[in-house]
Amino acid sequence: MDRIIQSPGKYIQGADVINRPGRIPEAAGRTLVSGG
């Protein structure tokens, strides 16, 4: 838990990196974000 609280940016960046390339359609990207 300390790691997640200490560096939450890594988790957010990871999602951004996956969504940035655009390999996955926006619909799929939104589902991943919603699924969390």
Backbone torsions as a table, in degrees:
resi	resn	phi	psi	omega
1	MET	NA	-38.6	179.6
2	ASP	-56.7	-41.5	-177.6
3	ARG	-63.6	-43.1	-178.1
4	ILE	-65.3	-42.3	-178.0
5	ILE	-72.3	-38.1	-177.9
6	GLN	-66.4	-43.9	-177.1
7	SER	-131.1	70.3	178.0
8	PRO	-69.5	-20.7	-180.0
9	GLY	-58.4	-35.6	-179.1
10	LYS	-59.9	-43.4	-179.2
11	TYR	-64.7	-43.9	-178.8
12	ILE	-66.4	-44.2	-179.4
13	GLN	-60.1	-42.4	-179.3
14	GLY	-55.8	-45.4	-180.0
15	ALA	-65.4	-41.8	-179.9
16	ASP	-61.2	-43.6	-178.8
17	VAL	-59.7	-39.5	-179.0
18	ILE	-70.5	-38.5	-177.6
19	ASN	-79.1	-28.2	-176.3
20	ARG	-64.0	-48.5	-178.7
21	PRO	-55.0	-27.9	179.3
22	GLY	77.0	12.6	178.7
23	ARG	-63.9	-36.6	179.8
24	ILE	-94.7	135.3	179.2
25	PRO	-56.2	157.0	179.9
26	GLU	-57.0	-39.8	-179.7
27	ALA	-58.1	-46.8	-179.3
28	ALA	-65.7	-41.0	180.0
29	GLY	-60.3	-42.8	-179.8
30	ARG	-64.4	-40.0	179.9
31	THR	-61.7	-42.1	179.9
32	LEU	-62.7	-42.9	-179.9
33	VAL	-64.5	-43.7	-179.7
34	SER	-64.4	-44.4	-179.9
35	GLY	-62.2	-26.9	176.7
36	GLY	62.9	NA	NA
